[in-house]
Amino acid sequence: MKKIQFHMQAYPWICYAVGYVFITSGIVALLVSDFRGVFHNLGIPFPETTLFLIAITEVVCGMLLVGRMYVHLAVPPLILIMLGALYLTKIPVLLTEGFLSFAFEARLDIVMLILLLVIWQQVRVKV
């Protein structure tokens, strides 16, 4: 019974923390021009449009998480964003620089992905 109570008490804080990271990331991506160059270098089609859509998605879904509203709709796009970030930006580090560099560079992405999965599991339990 204590384990369930812990989850119930920790769940809002996990939502706040994850939401905060995505809101700040989205705002910075919208305001700092350095991100445009990063997206151009990734070789994805329409990099500026993609950056804009990802940043808006991060801000909106992050705000939904912080407000704990429509969490079941907010989490899947964020999971996709994290998987895309790992694939496009961190896997090349693994292939060129090795595991330790990858582990260091991917630490936030992996933690955010795990926390998103924890939130998703909690939402599935409630529904």
C-alpha positions as CSV (number, residue, x, y, z in Angstrom):
1,M,0.0,0.0,0.0
2,K,2.9,2.4,0.7
3,K,4.2,1.9,-2.9
4,I,0.8,3.1,-4.3
5,Q,0.8,6.1,-2.0
6,F,4.3,7.0,-3.1
7,H,3.3,7.0,-6.7
8,M,0.3,9.1,-6.0
9,Q,2.4,11.7,-4.1
10,A,5.3,11.7,-6.7
11,Y,3.1,11.8,-9.8
12,P,2.4,15.5,-9.7
13,W,6.0,16.3,-9.1
14,I,7.1,14.1,-12.0
15,C,4.6,16.0,-14.2
16,Y,5.9,19.3,-13.0
17,A,9.6,18.4,-13.6
18,V,9.0,16.9,-17.1
19,G,6.7,19.7,-18.1
20,Y,9.3,22.3,-17.0
21,V,12.0,20.7,-19.1
22,F,9.8,20.6,-22.2
23,I,8.5,24.1,-21.8
24,T,11.9,25.6,-21.3
25,S,13.3,23.5,-24.2
26,G,10.5,24.6,-26.5
27,I,10.8,28.3,-25.6
28,V,14.6,28.2,-26.1
29,A,14.2,26.5,-29.4
30,L,11.9,29.2,-30.6
31,L,14.0,32.1,-29.4
32,V,17.6,31.0,-29.9
33,S,18.7,31.0,-33.5
34,D,21.5,28.4,-32.9
35,F,18.8,25.7,-33.0
36,R,18.1,26.5,-36.7
37,G,21.6,25.6,-37.6
38,V,21.4,22.4,-35.6
39,F,18.3,21.3,-37.5
40,H,19.8,22.2,-40.8
41,N,22.8,20.0,-40.0
42,L,20.6,17.0,-39.2
43,G,19.5,16.8,-42.8
44,I,15.8,16.6,-42.1
45,P,13.4,18.1,-44.7
46,F,12.0,21.6,-43.9
47,P,14.2,22.1,-40.9
48,E,12.8,25.4,-39.8
49,T,9.2,24.2,-40.0
50,T,10.1,21.0,-38.2
51,L,11.9,23.0,-35.5
52,F,8.9,25.3,-35.1
53,L,6.4,22.4,-34.9
54,I,8.6,20.5,-32.4
55,A,9.1,23.6,-30.2
56,I,5.4,24.4,-30.2
57,T,4.5,20.8,-29.4
58,E,7.1,20.8,-26.5
59,V,5.6,24.0,-25.0
60,V,1.9,23.0,-25.4
61,C,2.4,19.4,-24.2
62,G,4.7,20.6,-21.4
63,M,2.0,23.0,-20.2
64,L,-0.6,20.2,-20.3
65,L,1.7,18.0,-18.2
66,V,2.2,20.8,-15.6
67,G,-1.5,21.4,-15.5
68,R,-2.1,17.6,-15.5
69,M,-4.7,18.1,-18.2
70,Y,-5.1,15.7,-21.2
71,V,-2.0,13.9,-20.1
72,H,-3.0,10.9,-22.1
73,L,-2.8,13.1,-25.2
74,A,0.3,15.1,-24.2
75,V,2.7,12.2,-23.4
76,P,2.8,10.3,-26.8
77,P,4.1,13.2,-28.9
78,L,6.7,13.9,-26.3
79,I,7.8,10.3,-26.3
80,L,8.2,10.5,-30.1
81,I,10.2,13.7,-29.8
82,M,12.5,12.1,-27.3
83,L,12.9,9.0,-29.5
84,G,13.6,11.2,-32.5
85,A,16.2,13.2,-30.5
86,L,17.9,10.1,-29.5
87,Y,18.0,8.7,-33.0
88,L,19.0,11.8,-34.8
89,T,21.4,13.4,-32.3
90,K,22.7,10.7,-29.9
91,I,23.0,7.5,-31.9
92,P,25.6,9.2,-34.2
93,V,27.6,10.0,-31.0
94,L,27.5,6.4,-30.1
95,L,28.7,5.3,-33.5
96,T,31.5,7.9,-33.8
97,E,32.7,8.6,-30.2
98,G,31.7,5.5,-28.3
99,F,29.5,4.4,-25.4
100,L,30.8,6.8,-22.7
101,S,30.3,9.9,-24.8
102,F,26.9,8.6,-25.8
103,A,25.9,7.9,-22.2
104,F,26.9,11.4,-21.2
105,E,25.3,13.2,-24.1
106,A,22.1,11.1,-23.9
107,R,21.6,11.3,-20.1
108,L,18.8,13.9,-20.1
109,D,17.0,12.3,-23.1
110,I,17.0,8.9,-21.5
111,V,15.8,10.3,-18.1
112,M,13.0,12.2,-19.8
113,L,12.0,9.2,-21.8
114,I,11.9,7.1,-18.6
115,L,9.8,9.7,-16.8
116,L,7.4,10.0,-19.7
117,L,6.9,6.3,-19.6
118,V,6.3,6.5,-15.9
119,I,3.7,9.2,-16.5
120,W,2.1,7.1,-19.3
121,Q,1.9,4.1,-17.1
122,Q,0.2,6.1,-14.4
123,V,-2.3,7.5,-16.9
124,R,-3.1,4.0,-18.1
125,V,-3.7,2.8,-14.6
126,K,-6.1,5.7,-13.9
127,V,-8.1,5.3,-17.1
